[in-house]
Amino acid sequence: MDGDLGARPRRSELLAVDDATSSLWVLAGAVVLFVSNRVPAPLVAMGTALALFALGLVDVAGAFAGFGDPVVPFLAALFVISEALDATGVTAWTSQRVLAVVGQDPRRMVVVIMVVAALLSALISPNGAVAALLPMIVAIAVRTGRPPSTLAMPLAFAATTGSLLVLSGTPVNVLVSDAAASSTGERFTFFEFGLVGAPLLVVAVLVVTLLGPKVLPERRPATRSPDLAQHARTLIEQYGLEGGLYRLRLRAGSPFVGVRRGELDLSDHAGLELVGVQAGELVDPSLDHVLGAGDVLVVRGPSDAISRLVLHASLSVGAVHRTGEHGDALFSRELGVVEVIIPPRSRIEGLRVLPGALTPDGLLVLAVQRQGRDRGARPTTLAVGDAVLVEGTWEALRRTSEDHEVVVVDPPDVVLRQTVPMGPGARRTIAVLVAMVLVLALDLVPAAIAGVVAACALVLLRVVRLEQAYRAVSWSAVLLVAGLFPLSTVLYETGAADSIARVLLEVVGDLGATATLAAVFLFVVAIGQVLGAIATALVSIPVATSAAEAISASPRPFLMAVTVACATTFFAPISSTANLMVTAPGAYRFGDFWRLGLPLTIAFVVVAVLVIPLLWPF
């Protein structure tokens, strides 16, 4: 029994259909389900693999071969890298710089984003460019109040187009260059692809900027991060945090040692206010409490008056909280602030706190509000529903957010990435990203290896936590790629794609070289929407060279047309990995892509058919 687990199921002779036709039916069914948008796309993809198994077109290993394809771990690694860029504030810093350049002009914003994406794609890959820039796009959308859907699709389309600028932009370019060397003895040079890639990038920018505002949906994802760009000012105004808050510890020789709490007098130090006293874990002891060495005075006031008090009363300065003129000291690379709410049945209910006191977890209490009203400097016994503003290290705040005894209003990770540009781990993240870009640009190792090593390095360097990396991966995109991989293989191996090509060339007949070039281009575009770029290139390269030989033309323009057509993947989220990566952040539906993709494809067809023969004559 065990030996038969990987065998193909037997098909009834009454239902027997040749493998090529069966694979085309599966393809048609998948397209219908994708377009209908009635079944989640990942389920359609996995259902496609199961249908191929049920029809006997693949065995068990073949049905799940997509999970072993290098593109799957590479895709997952790119999501982790994207999370690291976002979590460390690199994207917040980058988005601020971009916004400083482009302002609020939406067209200028789209142009800059598309050009940057295309240039970065030429250095690494379309997927790597999208992974690096997608968090920045979302941050820009949040800060400008625009839906991410107006920016994410242009990013994906520009990244795909940018792969046409140089030889290393995509593996398809390398395959085509090798095919040119085999058929003509001359490869395409490193920058030769840019002769057609650069005009196409200009066309893509023009089409997107002109038609994008009319056809792109204005849709926001179901879950999105709030805009915390002005979070510091919001908290200062809501909790009245103007000025400084100091914890001053009594030394053994302080004149305050031995003084009763009720007799402590700071009237000689103008501008200072005694907020409270903390003796160990005892917050605001009674007026009869005798102050001792180690007790802490919580004092509010200007820093110069605090300095005079420290010298006069032999005090040591403990924790210090200053808001800064514009709240710029509220968040730093080391310290942050979060709001927590006391939920029902919390063990913290009944805990006595006051501004300036330390909690048992080592967090500094800055303010307490009850029913929206500030409790001021007086001690408060916490009750259900109270809002407490606490300060601490980001790691301490993160541990607090995972504690079920409080409800965090804004998670520390979200606050950190939006309020502290180039925060903790930013330099390590940039170093890892630069190293990956160099490795990919120099083609030292396969892309999947470079991506996985970079993702693992970010975890080992403690830039992202392991559970954070798990959450960062878009598993729906992974399932889509893995589920559709068997269909791509079957269409190639059964000859279904080749049969379509032969029919297409018969239809063109003797209309001439330009018509044949256009027919090949359209064929490659059509199958490329489902097969994926590499599989499409493998299927269409022999078709292109055969078509050139049939009309006694040079294969070079036909092979270049294959390269451009493989990058013309604008009709659906499944057409390219870059499209898949922006689908969820842009809240796109399956049918959203063709509205902008169709005119862009038409423009690519026209430019390619006119320009390619001029650069590479028949």
C-alpha positions as CSV (number, residue, x, y, z in Angstrom):
1,M,0.0,0.0,0.0
2,D,2.7,2.5,1.0
3,G,4.5,2.0,-2.3
4,D,1.4,3.2,-4.2
5,L,0.9,6.5,-2.3
6,G,2.7,8.5,-5.0
7,A,1.1,6.7,-8.0
8,R,-1.2,8.4,-10.4
9,P,-4.9,7.5,-10.1
10,R,-6.3,5.5,-12.9
11,R,-8.8,7.3,-15.2
12,S,-11.9,5.5,-16.5
13,E,-11.5,4.7,-20.2
14,L,-14.9,6.2,-20.8
15,L,-13.6,9.5,-19.5
16,A,-10.2,9.3,-21.0
17,V,-9.0,12.5,-22.6
18,D,-5.5,13.3,-23.9
19,D,-3.3,14.9,-21.3
20,A,-2.9,18.2,-23.2
21,T,-6.7,18.7,-23.4
22,S,-7.2,17.8,-19.8
23,S,-4.6,20.3,-18.7
24,L,-6.3,23.0,-20.8
25,W,-9.6,22.3,-19.1
26,V,-8.0,22.6,-15.7
27,L,-6.5,25.9,-16.8
28,A,-9.9,27.2,-18.0
29,G,-11.6,26.2,-14.8
30,A,-9.0,27.9,-12.7
31,V,-9.3,31.1,-14.7
32,V,-13.1,31.1,-14.3
33,L,-12.8,30.6,-10.6
34,F,-10.2,33.3,-10.3
35,V,-12.2,35.8,-12.3
36,S,-15.5,35.0,-10.5
37,N,-13.8,35.9,-7.1
38,R,-16.3,33.6,-5.4
39,V,-13.6,31.2,-4.0
40,P,-10.5,32.4,-2.2
41,A,-7.6,32.5,-4.6
42,P,-5.3,30.2,-2.4
43,L,-8.1,27.6,-2.4
44,V,-8.4,27.8,-6.2
45,A,-4.6,27.3,-6.5
46,M,-4.5,24.3,-4.2
47,G,-7.7,23.0,-5.9
48,T,-5.9,23.2,-9.3
49,A,-3.1,21.0,-8.0
50,L,-5.6,18.5,-6.6
51,A,-7.5,18.4,-9.9
52,L,-4.3,17.6,-11.8
53,F,-3.7,14.7,-9.4
54,A,-7.3,13.5,-9.7
55,L,-7.0,13.5,-13.5
56,G,-3.8,11.5,-13.3
57,L,-1.7,14.3,-14.8
58,V,0.7,14.4,-11.8
59,D,1.5,12.1,-8.9
60,V,1.5,13.1,-5.2
61,A,5.0,14.5,-5.5
62,G,4.1,16.5,-8.6
63,A,0.9,17.9,-7.0
64,F,2.9,19.4,-4.2
65,A,6.2,20.1,-6.1
66,G,5.5,23.8,-5.9
67,F,6.3,23.8,-2.2
68,G,9.8,22.7,-3.2
69,D,10.4,25.2,-5.9
70,P,13.0,27.8,-5.0
71,V,10.6,30.7,-5.6
72,V,8.6,29.7,-2.6
73,P,11.3,30.1,0.1
74,F,12.6,33.2,-1.8
75,L,9.1,34.7,-1.6
76,A,8.8,33.9,2.1
77,A,12.2,35.4,2.8
78,L,11.3,38.6,1.0
79,F,8.3,39.1,3.3
80,V,10.6,38.7,6.3
81,I,13.1,41.3,4.9
82,S,10.2,43.6,4.2
83,E,9.1,43.2,7.9
84,A,12.6,44.0,9.1
85,L,12.7,47.2,7.0
86,D,9.4,48.3,8.4
87,A,9.9,47.3,12.0
88,T,13.3,49.1,12.3
89,G,11.9,52.4,11.0
90,V,13.9,52.2,7.7
91,T,10.7,52.6,5.7
92,A,9.5,55.4,7.9
93,W,12.7,57.3,7.3
94,T,12.5,56.5,3.6
95,S,8.9,57.6,3.3
96,Q,9.7,60.9,5.0
97,R,12.5,61.5,2.5
98,V,10.2,60.7,-0.4
99,L,7.4,62.8,0.9
100,A,9.9,65.7,1.4
101,V,10.8,65.5,-2.3
102,V,7.4,64.8,-3.9
103,G,5.1,66.6,-1.4
104,Q,1.4,65.9,-1.7
105,D,1.3,65.8,-5.5
106,P,-0.1,62.3,-6.3
107,R,1.2,62.1,-9.9
108,R,4.7,63.1,-8.9
109,M,4.5,60.6,-6.1
110,V,3.6,57.8,-8.5
111,V,6.3,58.8,-10.9
112,V,9.0,58.8,-8.2
113,I,7.8,55.4,-6.8
114,M,7.8,53.8,-10.2
115,V,11.2,55.0,-11.2
116,V,12.8,54.0,-7.9
117,A,11.1,50.6,-8.2
118,A,12.3,50.0,-11.7
119,L,15.9,50.9,-10.9
120,L,16.0,48.8,-7.8
121,S,14.4,45.9,-9.8
122,A,17.2,46.1,-12.3
123,L,19.8,45.7,-9.5
124,I,18.1,42.7,-7.7
125,S,14.8,41.4,-9.0
126,P,11.2,42.6,-9.3
127,N,10.2,40.6,-6.2
128,G,13.1,42.0,-4.2
129,A,12.3,45.5,-5.2
130,V,8.6,45.1,-4.2
131,A,9.7,43.6,-0.9
132,A,12.0,46.5,-0.1
133,L,9.6,49.3,-1.2
134,L,6.2,47.9,-0.3
135,P,6.3,49.0,3.4
136,M,7.4,52.5,2.3
137,I,4.4,52.6,0.0
138,V,2.0,51.7,2.7
139,A,3.6,54.2,5.1
140,I,3.3,57.0,2.5
141,A,-0.3,56.0,1.8
142,V,-1.1,56.2,5.6
143,R,0.6,59.5,6.1
144,T,-1.0,61.2,3.1
145,G,-4.4,59.7,3.8
146,R,-4.5,57.9,0.4
147,P,-5.6,54.3,-0.1
148,P,-2.6,51.9,-0.6
149,S,-4.4,50.6,-3.6
150,T,-3.5,53.7,-5.6
151,L,0.2,53.1,-5.1
152,A,0.8,49.3,-4.7
153,M,-0.2,48.2,-8.2
154,P,2.0,50.9,-9.9
155,L,4.9,49.7,-7.7
156,A,4.4,46.1,-8.9
157,F,4.1,47.0,-12.6
158,A,7.1,49.3,-12.4
159,A,9.2,46.6,-10.7
160,T,8.3,44.1,-13.4
161,T,9.1,46.6,-16.2
162,G,12.5,47.4,-14.5
163,S,13.6,43.9,-15.0
164,L,14.0,44.7,-18.7
165,L,16.7,47.3,-18.1
166,V,19.7,44.9,-17.7
167,L,20.6,41.3,-18.3
168,S,20.5,40.4,-14.6
169,G,17.0,41.9,-14.1
170,T,15.3,38.5,-14.4
171,P,16.3,34.9,-15.2
172,V,14.2,35.2,-18.4
173,N,16.8,37.6,-19.8
174,V,19.6,35.1,-19.2
175,L,17.6,32.3,-20.8
176,V,16.9,34.5,-23.8
177,S,20.5,35.6,-24.1
178,D,21.7,31.9,-24.0
179,A,19.1,31.0,-26.7
180,A,20.4,33.9,-28.9
181,A,23.9,32.6,-28.4
182,S,22.8,29.1,-29.4
183,S,20.9,30.2,-32.5
184,T,23.0,33.1,-33.8
185,G,26.3,32.7,-32.0
186,E,25.9,36.2,-30.3
187,R,24.5,36.9,-26.9
188,F,22.5,39.9,-25.8
189,T,24.9,42.2,-23.9
190,F,24.3,43.3,-20.3
191,F,22.8,46.7,-21.1
192,E,21.3,45.8,-24.5
193,F,17.9,44.9,-22.9
194,G,17.7,48.5,-21.8
195,L,17.3,49.7,-25.4
196,V,13.7,48.5,-25.3
197,G,13.3,48.4,-21.5
198,A,13.9,52.2,-21.1
199,P,11.2,53.2,-23.6
200,L,8.8,50.7,-22.1
201,L,9.4,52.2,-18.6
202,V,8.6,55.7,-19.9
203,V,5.4,54.3,-21.5
204,A,4.5,52.5,-18.2
205,V,4.9,55.7,-16.2
206,L,2.8,57.7,-18.7
207,V,0.0,55.1,-18.8
208,V,-0.2,54.7,-15.0
209,T,-0.1,58.4,-14.3
210,L,-2.8,59.2,-16.9
211,L,-5.1,56.2,-16.4
212,G,-4.3,55.1,-12.8
213,P,-6.5,57.7,-11.0
214,K,-9.4,56.7,-13.2
215,V,-9.2,52.9,-13.0
216,L,-7.4,52.0,-9.8
217,P,-9.8,51.2,-6.9
218,E,-9.7,53.3,-3.8
219,R,-9.8,50.5,-1.4
220,R,-8.1,50.0,2.0
221,P,-7.1,46.6,3.5
222,A,-9.3,45.2,6.2
223,T,-6.5,45.5,8.7
224,R,-4.1,48.4,8.6
225,S,-1.8,50.3,10.9
226,P,-3.0,53.7,12.2
227,D,-1.1,56.8,11.3
228,L,1.1,57.6,14.3
229,A,3.2,60.3,12.6
230,Q,1.9,62.9,15.2
231,H,1.5,60.3,18.0
232,A,4.0,62.1,20.4
233,R,2.1,65.4,20.1
234,T,-1.2,63.6,20.6
235,L,-0.1,62.0,23.8
236,I,1.4,65.2,25.2
237,E,-1.8,67.1,24.6
238,Q,-4.1,64.4,25.9
239,Y,-2.2,63.6,29.0
240,G,-0.7,67.1,29.7
241,L,2.9,66.0,29.6
242,E,4.5,69.4,29.1
243,G,7.7,69.7,31.2
244,G,9.9,67.1,32.8
245,L,9.3,64.3,35.3
246,Y,12.3,63.2,37.5
247,R,12.9,60.4,39.9
248,L,15.4,61.6,42.6
249,R,16.8,59.0,44.9
250,L,17.8,60.0,48.5
251,R,21.5,59.3,49.4
252,A,22.6,58.4,52.9
253,G,23.8,62.0,53.6
254,S,20.7,63.8,52.3
255,P,19.2,66.3,54.7
256,F,15.8,64.8,53.7
257,V,16.7,61.4,55.3
258,G,14.8,61.1,58.6
259,V,12.2,63.7,57.6
260,R,8.5,62.7,57.7
261,R,6.7,62.6,54.4
262,G,4.2,65.2,55.5
263,E,7.0,67.6,56.5
264,L,8.9,67.5,53.3
265,D,9.1,71.1,51.9
266,L,10.4,72.2,48.5
267,S,9.1,75.8,48.7
268,D,12.7,77.0,48.6
269,H,13.1,75.6,45.1
270,A,10.9,77.7,42.9
271,G,9.1,76.0,40.0
272,L,9.4,72.4,41.5
273,E,6.4,70.3,42.4
274,L,6.6,67.2,44.5
275,V,4.5,64.6,42.7
276,G,4.9,61.8,45.2
277,V,7.2,59.4,47.0
278,Q,8.1,55.8,46.3
279,A,9.7,53.7,49.0
280,G,10.5,50.3,47.5
281,E,7.3,49.0,45.9
282,L,5.3,51.2,48.3
283,V,3.8,54.1,46.3
284,D,2.8,57.3,48.1
285,P,3.3,56.2,51.7
286,S,1.4,58.0,54.5
287,L,2.3,61.4,55.7
288,D,3.9,59.8,58.8
289,H,6.3,57.8,56.7
290,V,9.9,58.6,57.6
291,L,12.1,59.1,54.5
292,G,15.1,56.9,54.3
293,A,18.1,56.3,52.0
294,G,17.0,54.8,48.8
295,D,13.5,56.3,48.8
296,V,12.6,58.1,45.6
297,L,11.1,61.6,45.3
298,V,9.1,62.1,42.1
299,V,9.5,65.8,41.1
300,R,8.2,67.8,38.2
301,G,9.8,71.1,37.1
302,P,12.5,72.7,34.9
303,S,15.8,71.0,34.6
304,D,17.9,73.9,36.0
305,A,15.8,73.9,39.3
306,I,16.2,70.1,39.4
307,S,19.9,70.4,39.2
308,R,20.0,72.9,42.1
309,L,17.9,70.6,44.2
310,V,20.1,67.5,43.4
311,L,23.2,69.4,44.6
312,H,21.5,70.9,47.7
313,A,19.8,67.8,49.0
314,S,22.5,65.2,48.0
315,L,20.2,63.3,45.6
316,S,20.9,61.0,42.7
317,V,18.9,61.2,39.5
318,G,17.2,58.0,38.5
319,A,14.7,57.8,35.6
320,V,14.2,61.0,33.8
321,H,11.3,61.8,31.4
322,R,11.3,64.9,29.2
323,T,8.9,65.5,26.4
324,G,11.0,68.0,24.5
325,E,9.8,71.1,22.8
326,H,7.8,69.2,20.2
327,G,7.5,65.9,22.0
328,D,10.7,64.7,20.2
329,A,12.0,63.1,23.4
330,L,8.9,61.0,24.0
331,F,10.2,58.3,21.6
332,S,13.9,57.3,21.0
333,R,15.8,54.4,19.8
334,E,16.0,53.1,23.4
335,L,12.8,54.3,25.1
336,G,9.2,54.5,24.1
337,V,5.7,55.2,25.5
338,V,2.5,53.2,25.2
339,E,-1.1,53.5,26.5
340,V,-2.6,50.5,28.3
341,I,-6.1,49.9,29.5
342,I,-7.0,47.9,32.6
343,P,-9.4,45.1,31.5
344,P,-11.9,43.3,33.7
345,R,-10.5,40.7,36.1
346,S,-6.9,42.0,35.8
347,R,-4.6,41.4,38.6
348,I,-3.4,45.0,38.2
349,E,-6.8,46.2,39.3
350,G,-6.3,47.8,42.8
351,L,-2.6,48.6,42.2
352,R,-1.7,52.0,43.6
353,V,0.3,54.2,41.2
354,L,1.2,57.9,40.7
355,P,3.0,59.7,37.9
356,G,6.7,59.1,38.2
357,A,6.4,55.8,40.1
358,L,7.8,52.5,38.7
359,T,5.6,49.6,38.2
360,P,6.6,46.1,39.4
361,D,7.6,45.5,35.7
362,G,10.0,48.4,35.8
363,L,7.9,50.8,33.6
364,L,7.6,54.4,34.5
365,V,4.1,55.7,35.0
366,L,3.6,59.0,33.2
367,A,-0.1,59.7,33.6
368,V,-3.4,58.1,34.5
369,Q,-6.8,58.9,33.1
370,R,-10.2,57.7,34.3
371,Q,-13.3,58.1,32.1
372,G,-11.2,60.4,29.8
373,R,-10.2,62.8,32.6
374,D,-6.6,63.1,33.8
375,R,-6.0,62.1,37.4
376,G,-3.1,64.7,37.7
377,A,-0.2,64.2,40.1
378,R,-2.3,62.5,42.8
379,P,-2.0,58.8,43.6
380,T,-4.6,56.5,41.9
381,T,-5.8,53.0,42.8
382,L,-6.3,51.5,39.4
383,A,-9.8,50.4,38.4
384,V,-11.2,48.6,35.3
385,G,-11.2,50.9,32.3
386,D,-8.4,53.2,33.5
387,A,-5.9,54.4,30.9
388,V,-2.3,54.4,32.0
389,L,0.5,55.9,30.0
390,V,3.8,54.1,30.7
391,E,7.4,54.6,29.5
392,G,10.1,52.0,29.2
393,T,12.5,50.2,26.9
394,W,11.0,48.9,23.7
395,E,11.6,45.3,24.9
396,A,9.9,45.9,28.2
397,L,7.0,47.5,26.5
398,R,6.8,44.6,24.1
399,R,6.6,42.2,27.0
400,T,3.9,44.3,28.5
401,S,1.9,44.1,25.3
402,E,2.0,40.3,25.5
403,D,0.7,40.4,29.1
404,H,-3.0,39.6,29.3
405,E,-3.3,41.8,32.4
406,V,-3.5,44.9,30.2
407,V,-4.9,45.9,26.8
408,V,-2.4,47.9,24.7
409,V,-4.0,50.7,22.7
410,D,-1.2,50.8,20.0
411,P,1.2,47.9,19.9
412,P,4.8,48.9,20.7
413,D,6.1,47.4,17.4
414,V,3.6,49.6,15.5
415,V,4.5,52.7,17.5
416,L,8.3,52.1,17.1
417,R,8.2,51.7,13.3
418,Q,6.2,54.9,12.8
419,T,7.7,57.2,15.4
420,V,11.4,56.3,15.4
421,P,12.9,56.6,11.9
422,M,16.0,54.5,11.6
423,G,15.3,52.8,15.0
424,P,17.0,49.9,16.7
425,G,18.3,47.4,14.2
426,A,18.1,49.8,11.2
427,R,21.8,49.7,10.4
428,R,21.9,45.9,10.7
429,T,18.9,45.6,8.4
430,I,20.4,48.0,5.8
431,A,23.7,46.1,5.9
432,V,21.9,42.7,5.3
433,L,19.8,44.2,2.5
434,V,22.9,45.8,0.8
435,A,24.7,42.4,1.1
436,M,21.8,40.6,-0.5
437,V,21.5,43.2,-3.3
438,L,25.3,42.8,-4.1
439,V,25.0,39.0,-4.0
440,L,22.0,39.1,-6.4
441,A,23.5,41.7,-8.7
442,L,26.8,39.7,-9.0
443,D,24.9,36.5,-9.4
444,L,27.1,34.8,-6.7
445,V,24.4,32.4,-5.5
446,P,20.8,31.5,-6.5
447,A,18.3,34.1,-5.5
448,A,16.5,31.7,-3.1
449,I,19.7,31.1,-1.2
450,A,20.5,34.8,-0.9
451,G,17.0,35.6,0.3
452,V,16.8,32.8,2.9
453,V,20.3,33.6,4.2
454,A,19.3,37.3,4.6
455,A,16.1,36.4,6.4
456,C,17.9,34.1,8.8
457,A,20.6,36.7,9.4
458,L,17.9,39.2,10.4
459,V,16.5,36.7,13.0
460,L,20.0,35.8,14.3
461,L,20.9,39.5,14.6
462,R,17.7,40.0,16.6
463,V,16.3,42.5,14.2
464,V,13.1,40.5,14.0
465,R,11.9,37.8,16.4
466,L,11.2,34.3,15.0
467,E,7.4,34.6,15.7
468,Q,7.5,38.0,14.1
469,A,9.0,36.5,11.0
470,Y,6.3,33.8,10.9
471,R,3.6,36.5,11.0
472,A,5.3,38.6,8.3
473,V,4.9,35.9,5.6
474,S,1.8,36.2,3.4
475,W,0.9,32.5,3.4
476,S,-1.9,33.2,0.9
477,A,0.8,34.3,-1.7
478,V,2.9,31.2,-0.9
479,L,-0.1,28.9,-1.4
480,L,-0.9,30.6,-4.7
481,V,2.6,30.1,-6.1
482,A,3.0,26.6,-4.8
483,G,-0.5,25.6,-6.0
484,L,-0.1,26.8,-9.5
485,F,3.4,25.4,-10.1
486,P,2.1,21.9,-11.1
487,L,-0.2,23.4,-13.7
488,S,2.7,25.3,-15.3
489,T,4.7,22.1,-15.5
490,V,1.9,20.1,-16.9
491,L,1.1,22.6,-19.6
492,Y,4.7,22.5,-20.7
493,E,5.2,18.7,-20.5
494,T,2.0,17.7,-22.2
495,G,2.6,20.0,-25.1
496,A,-0.6,21.9,-24.5
497,A,1.2,25.3,-24.8
498,D,3.1,24.2,-27.9
499,S,-0.2,23.1,-29.6
500,I,-1.6,26.6,-29.0
501,A,1.5,28.2,-30.5
502,R,1.2,26.1,-33.7
503,V,-2.4,27.0,-34.1
504,L,-1.6,30.7,-33.6
505,L,1.1,30.6,-36.2
506,E,-1.2,28.9,-38.7
507,V,-3.7,31.7,-38.1
508,V,-1.1,34.4,-38.9
509,G,-0.1,32.6,-42.1
510,D,1.9,34.7,-44.6
511,L,1.1,38.2,-43.2
512,G,4.8,39.0,-42.9
513,A,7.5,39.2,-40.2
514,T,5.9,42.0,-38.2
515,A,2.6,40.2,-38.0
516,T,4.4,37.0,-37.0
517,L,6.3,38.9,-34.3
518,A,3.1,40.4,-33.0
519,A,1.5,36.9,-32.9
520,V,4.4,35.5,-31.0
521,F,4.3,38.4,-28.6
522,L,0.5,38.0,-27.9
523,F,0.9,34.3,-27.5
524,V,3.6,34.7,-24.9
525,V,1.6,37.4,-23.1
526,A,-1.5,35.1,-23.0
527,I,0.2,32.1,-21.5
528,G,2.4,34.2,-19.3
529,Q,-0.6,35.4,-17.2
530,V,-0.8,31.9,-15.8
531,L,2.4,30.0,-16.4
532,G,4.8,32.4,-14.8
533,A,7.8,34.1,-16.4
534,I,10.4,31.3,-16.4
535,A,8.0,28.6,-17.5
536,T,6.6,30.9,-20.2
537,A,10.1,31.6,-21.5
538,L,10.9,27.9,-21.6
539,V,7.7,27.2,-23.5
540,S,7.9,30.1,-25.9
541,I,11.7,30.3,-26.8
542,P,11.5,27.3,-29.1
543,V,8.3,28.6,-30.5
544,A,9.9,32.0,-31.3
545,T,13.0,30.5,-32.9
546,S,10.8,28.1,-35.0
547,A,8.6,31.0,-36.1
548,A,11.7,33.0,-37.2
549,E,13.1,30.1,-39.1
550,A,9.8,29.5,-40.8
551,I,9.9,33.0,-42.4
552,S,13.7,33.1,-42.8
553,A,14.1,35.9,-40.3
554,S,16.7,36.5,-37.6
555,P,15.7,34.9,-34.3
556,R,17.1,37.9,-32.3
557,P,14.0,40.2,-32.6
558,F,11.7,37.3,-31.8
559,L,13.7,36.3,-28.7
560,M,13.7,39.9,-27.5
561,A,10.0,39.9,-28.0
562,V,9.8,36.9,-25.7
563,T,11.7,38.8,-23.0
564,V,9.4,41.8,-23.2
565,A,6.2,39.6,-23.3
566,C,7.3,37.6,-20.3
567,A,7.4,40.9,-18.4
568,T,4.0,42.0,-19.6
569,T,2.2,40.3,-16.7
570,F,-0.4,42.9,-15.8
571,F,-3.8,41.1,-16.0
572,A,-4.1,39.3,-12.7
573,P,-2.6,38.8,-9.2
574,I,-1.4,35.4,-10.3
575,S,0.4,36.7,-13.3
576,S,3.6,37.5,-11.3
577,T,4.9,37.2,-7.8
578,A,5.2,40.9,-7.6
579,N,1.5,41.2,-8.3
580,L,0.8,38.7,-5.6
581,M,2.9,40.6,-3.0
582,V,0.9,43.8,-3.4
583,T,-2.6,42.1,-3.6
584,A,-3.2,42.0,0.2
585,P,-1.7,45.4,1.1
586,G,-3.6,47.0,-1.8
587,A,-6.8,45.1,-0.9
588,Y,-7.1,44.2,-4.6
589,R,-9.6,41.8,-6.1
590,F,-8.8,39.5,-9.0
591,G,-10.6,41.7,-11.5
592,D,-8.8,44.9,-10.4
593,F,-5.6,44.2,-12.3
594,W,-6.9,44.0,-15.9
595,R,-8.5,47.5,-15.8
596,L,-5.0,49.1,-15.7
597,G,-3.2,46.0,-17.1
598,L,-5.2,45.9,-20.4
599,P,-4.2,49.4,-21.6
600,L,-0.7,49.0,-20.3
601,T,-0.4,45.7,-22.2
602,I,-1.8,47.2,-25.4
603,A,0.9,50.0,-25.1
604,F,3.6,47.4,-24.6
605,V,2.5,45.4,-27.6
606,V,2.5,48.5,-29.8
607,V,5.9,49.8,-28.6
608,A,7.5,46.4,-28.7
609,V,6.3,45.5,-32.2
610,L,7.4,48.9,-33.5
611,V,10.7,49.3,-31.6
612,I,12.2,45.8,-31.6
613,P,12.5,45.4,-35.4
614,L,14.3,48.8,-35.5
615,L,16.9,47.8,-33.0
616,W,17.2,44.2,-34.0
617,P,16.3,43.9,-37.7
618,F,14.6,40.8,-39.2
